[in-house]
Amino acid sequence: MSITITGQPGRRIAVAGDITKTLRVPYDAVEERFLLAASDGSLIEGRLEAEEDRFDFRVVVDGAGFSRIGPGKLTLDWAVEWVAIAPYDAGALPERAPMPLPLFDSLPG
């Protein structure tokens, strides 16, 4: 199945689908961002515009499922078993580096 994450008033997000829960956003007035992790391997950055009670989502790491982003919501199409929310910390994000090309010495010539 899937889950849909939508922003809610009062610095909360609603998770609906395989998991149904309302989560309080760990809001930091300086950073204005938070991280969501899902059991499919997805890592999502959420941004809260506090004055407008508006949420934006961005997929940082693609998990096994398909991610669809709409205005103020995100859908993960996969059998998600759990989600976790945490304050934003850039040190928690993976560093992306180009992968070296494999060497084909073992192939017959």
DRENMARZA-281662 format. One record per residue: z, y, x of N, C-alpha, C in turn; chain. Coordinates in pm, 1 decimal. Atoms other than C-alpha are relative to their C-alpha. Example, Ala and Ser with C-alpha at 12.3 -4.5 7.8 and 13.67 -1.06 7.14 Angstrom:
BEGIN
R  n.z  n.y  n.x  ca.z  ca.y  ca.x  c.z  c.y  c.x  kette
R  0.0  -119.0  89.0  780.0  -450.0  1230.0  0.0  120.0  90.0  A
R  -6.0  -119.0  -82.0  714.0  -106.0  1367.0  73.0  109.0  -77.0  A
This chain:
BEGIN
R  n.z  n.y  n.x  ca.z  ca.y  ca.x  c.z  c.y  c.x  kette
R  0.0  -117.6  84.6  0.0  0.0  0.0  0.0  123.4  88.8  A
R  0.8  -124.3  -76.0  64.4  352.4  119.5  120.4  84.0  -38.1  A
R  -100.3  -100.0  36.7  302.5  644.8  119.5  -66.3  137.3  3.6  A
R  42.9  -139.2  -0.6  245.9  1010.3  41.0  122.3  86.0  26.6  A
R  -108.2  -90.7  -38.8  462.4  1277.6  201.6  -39.5  138.9  -45.4  A
R  29.4  -134.1  49.5  478.5  1614.6  26.7  119.6  91.2  25.1  A
R  -105.0  -99.7  -16.9  672.7  1932.1  96.0  64.4  33.2  -133.2  A
R  -76.9  -33.3  119.6  944.5  2023.3  -154.3  78.7  127.9  26.1  A
R  -84.8  -118.0  -20.0  1142.7  2342.1  -213.1  135.3  -39.5  59.4  A
R  -132.5  23.6  -55.2  1473.6  2372.8  -31.3  -1.5  -76.5  130.2  A
R  11.2  65.0  -131.9  1353.0  2245.5  308.5  16.2  -151.1  -9.2  A
R  -1.3  144.7  19.5  1295.3  1891.4  188.5  -142.5  -51.3  -8.3  A
R  128.1  66.2  22.1  1007.3  1645.8  189.3  25.9  -122.5  -87.4  A
R  -8.6  117.8  85.6  944.1  1373.7  -66.3  -93.5  -106.7  54.5  A
R  79.1  115.6  -40.7  820.7  1029.9  38.5  -15.6  -87.2  -124.2  A
R  24.3  79.4  120.3  656.7  832.7  -242.6  -101.7  -108.9  29.9  A
R  90.0  114.0  -19.5  482.9  494.2  -254.2  81.8  -122.7  32.2  A
R  -77.7  116.8  -42.8  607.7  185.9  -68.3  146.5  36.9  21.5  A
R  -135.3  -53.6  -19.0  912.7  397.9  17.0  11.3  122.4  -89.5  A
R  -22.4  -117.9  83.1  1058.0  650.6  -226.9  132.6  61.3  40.7  A
R  -120.5  -66.3  -50.0  1303.7  898.3  -81.1  -28.4  147.3  19.9  A
R  8.5  -141.5  -35.1  1367.9  1270.7  -43.0  81.1  20.0  127.4  A
R  -64.1  -21.4  -129.3  1449.2  1372.6  314.5  21.1  148.4  25.2  A
R  -27.9  -137.8  -38.8  1612.3  1691.6  435.7  -65.3  25.9  134.2  A
R  68.8  -35.2  -124.4  1405.6  1862.5  704.8  101.1  57.4  98.3  A
R  -89.3  -56.1  -101.4  1604.4  1921.0  1026.1  -62.1  129.3  53.8  A
R  67.8  -127.7  -25.6  1495.4  2285.2  1033.8  64.0  73.9  115.9  A
R  -43.3  -83.0  -111.7  1518.9  2490.6  1351.1  -77.7  130.3  -11.8  A
R  66.2  -128.6  23.4  1443.5  2859.9  1292.3  -86.4  43.3  117.8  A
R  78.1  -36.3  -118.2  1311.8  2894.9  1647.6  -129.0  -81.5  4.3  A
R  114.2  89.3  -15.2  1078.4  2594.9  1646.0  -85.0  -11.0  -126.0  A
R  66.9  12.3  129.9  987.3  2567.6  1273.9  -82.2  -127.9  -13.2  A
R  72.5  126.4  6.5  856.6  2214.7  1339.5  99.0  -115.9  -1.3  A
R  -78.4  122.5  -0.8  985.9  1862.2  1293.0  -96.5  -116.8  21.4  A
R  82.4  118.7  -24.1  861.3  1509.7  1369.4  33.8  -108.6  -100.6  A
R  -15.2  117.5  85.4  808.6  1213.8  1138.8  -61.0  -118.2  73.7  A
R  52.9  123.5  -57.0  766.1  861.4  1273.1  -5.1  -103.1  -111.6  A
R  15.5  103.5  101.4  642.4  571.4  1060.5  -17.5  -135.3  66.7  A
R  3.9  134.4  -56.2  654.3  195.7  1110.6  -139.9  -45.6  38.0  A
R  136.9  39.7  -38.9  274.2  177.9  1139.8  -38.3  56.5  136.5  A
R  26.8  -58.1  -131.4  300.3  367.8  1470.1  -42.0  145.1  -4.9  A
R  39.8  -141.0  13.5  211.1  711.5  1333.0  112.8  92.5  43.0  A
R  -91.6  -108.5  -31.4  377.4  1020.1  1472.4  -61.5  126.3  -57.1  A
R  51.3  -114.5  73.6  337.7  1327.5  1254.0  85.3  122.0  31.0  A
R  -68.7  -127.5  -17.7  424.3  1686.5  1330.5  -6.7  74.8  -132.3  A
R  -6.5  -81.6  121.0  539.2  1885.1  1029.5  38.6  141.2  37.4  A
R  -33.4  -140.6  -24.8  557.5  2261.9  1020.6  43.4  60.2  -133.1  A
R  -54.6  -62.7  119.8  767.9  2452.1  769.5  -5.6  150.6  14.1  A
R  -1.5  -146.5  9.0  694.3  2812.8  681.7  110.6  33.2  -99.1  A
R  -120.3  -10.1  82.2  1044.1  2887.1  552.3  -9.0  108.4  -107.4  A
R  4.9  -108.0  98.6  970.7  3218.4  379.9  -82.8  -39.2  -121.3  A
R  90.2  39.1  107.9  694.1  3060.1  173.0  29.6  -139.3  -53.8  A
R  -28.7  138.2  37.0  848.8  2710.2  143.7  -128.0  -83.7  2.4  A
R  127.8  69.3  -13.2  510.3  2579.1  262.9  3.2  -93.7  119.4  A
R  4.2  101.1  -104.9  452.4  2265.8  469.5  -143.0  -25.9  43.1  A
R  126.7  45.8  -56.2  165.0  2169.3  699.1  31.2  -123.1  84.6  A
R  -18.0  122.2  -76.3  121.4  1829.1  860.7  -117.6  -19.5  95.1  A
R  102.4  30.0  -98.5  -68.4  1718.5  1170.7  35.1  -133.8  64.1  A
R  -22.5  130.5  -62.1  -107.5  1364.4  1306.0  -8.2  17.7  151.6  A
R  -6.4  -9.5  -145.2  -1.2  1357.3  1672.4  -45.7  -131.2  62.7  A
R  38.9  133.0  -46.5  -40.4  981.3  1725.2  -45.4  -78.2  -123.2  A
R  50.5  82.0  110.0  -259.4  769.2  1497.8  65.5  -136.4  3.9  A
R  -56.1  133.8  11.9  -90.7  456.0  1373.7  -107.3  -97.0  -47.4  A
R  92.1  104.7  44.5  -245.8  141.2  1231.3  -73.7  38.2  -127.8  A
R  61.0  -36.3  127.6  -318.4  297.9  893.0  -89.3  122.0  10.6  A
R  82.4  -120.1  9.0  -554.4  570.1  783.2  87.1  115.7  -45.5  A
R  -75.2  -119.6  36.1  -411.4  921.8  760.0  -91.9  97.4  -71.3  A
R  75.0  -102.4  72.9  -530.9  1173.1  504.1  91.9  119.6  -19.7  A
R  -78.8  -122.4  10.9  -407.7  1531.0  518.0  -61.6  88.8  -105.7  A
R  41.6  -95.2  102.6  -427.1  1763.6  220.0  91.9  120.1  5.8  A
R  -87.3  -117.8  -1.8  -269.5  2098.7  140.3  144.2  -37.3  -36.0  A
R  -141.7  27.2  22.6  104.0  2043.7  181.1  35.4  -145.7  -16.3  A
R  -33.6  141.1  11.9  80.0  1664.5  185.0  -75.6  -83.7  101.9  A
R  58.7  95.7  -92.4  -1.7  1367.0  403.8  12.6  -138.1  -62.3  A
R  -2.6  136.9  50.3  -93.7  1013.8  296.1  -29.5  -95.6  114.7  A
R  20.7  107.5  -97.0  -59.3  709.5  522.3  -36.6  -125.0  -78.4  A
R  46.9  119.6  69.5  -266.9  420.1  388.5  28.2  -122.3  85.4  A
R  -43.6  117.7  -72.9  -78.9  123.0  527.2  128.6  -47.4  -66.1  A
R  -128.1  49.9  51.1  217.8  -95.4  435.1  111.1  54.1  89.2  A
R  -103.1  -66.6  -80.4  480.6  142.4  572.8  136.7  -54.5  -40.5  A
R  -131.5  57.9  26.2  826.0  -17.3  604.4  112.7  100.9  15.4  A
R  -102.5  -102.2  -19.9  1021.4  286.1  726.5  -61.9  128.1  52.5  A
R  33.5  -129.6  -59.2  996.5  653.9  815.8  129.1  60.4  53.0  A
R  -114.7  -68.8  -58.7  1227.9  860.7  1033.6  -39.4  144.9  23.6  A
R  25.4  -142.3  -18.4  1258.3  1238.2  1058.3  95.8  52.1  106.1  A
R  -80.9  -52.8  -109.3  1385.7  1433.5  1358.3  -43.7  142.5  31.9  A
R  41.8  -132.5  -45.6  1389.7  1787.3  1497.9  -111.4  -13.5  103.2  A
R  111.5  0.7  -94.8  1083.4  1872.7  1705.2  52.8  7.6  142.6  A
R  -30.4  -3.0  -142.6  1110.3  1800.3  2076.5  -127.0  -39.6  72.9  A
R  126.0  27.6  -69.9  798.7  1827.7  2292.4  16.4  -110.5  103.3  A
R  -23.5  106.9  -96.2  959.6  1588.6  2540.5  -16.3  -138.2  -61.3  A
R  13.3  128.6  67.5  929.2  1313.7  2278.9  -145.3  -37.3  -23.8  A
R  140.4  25.7  26.5  551.2  1339.3  2259.5  -65.8  -68.8  119.0  A
R  66.6  67.9  -110.8  327.9  1108.5  2462.2  -96.1  93.7  71.4  A
R  95.8  -78.9  -76.1  126.6  1264.7  2740.2  -134.0  -71.2  -3.5  A
R  133.3  58.3  8.0  -243.9  1206.6  2690.8  -71.6  23.5  131.5  A
R  76.6  -8.3  -124.2  -433.4  1129.9  3009.5  -124.1  -87.0  -16.9  A
R  119.9  84.2  11.1  -786.0  995.9  3045.1  28.1  -140.7  53.0  A
R  -16.4  139.0  -42.8  -791.7  618.7  3069.7  -107.1  -32.2  104.3  A
R  101.6  37.6  -100.3  -964.0  478.8  3380.0  -95.9  -102.8  -60.1  A
R  97.8  97.7  45.2  -1281.1  282.2  3320.7  30.9  -135.9  61.7  A
R  -28.0  133.7  -57.8  -1241.2  -94.4  3364.5  -104.3  -34.7  104.5  A
R  91.2  46.6  -103.1  -1397.6  -255.4  3664.2  -58.5  -133.8  -43.6  A
R  67.8  118.5  46.5  -1651.5  -526.8  3595.5  -37.5  -94.1  114.5  A
R  27.4  86.8  -114.0  -1634.1  -716.3  3926.4  -8.0  -147.1  -37.9  A
R  -6.2  141.9  34.6  -1564.9  -1044.7  3750.7  -118.6  -46.7  -84.1  A
R  115.0  40.4  80.2  -1887.3  -1041.6  3544.5  -109.6  -57.6  88.5  A
R  111.1  55.1  -79.9  -2178.6  -1257.3  3662.1  -112.2  101.6  11.8  A
R  103.3  -98.7  -29.2  -2456.2  -1048.1  3816.0  -130.9  -50.4  -24.4  A
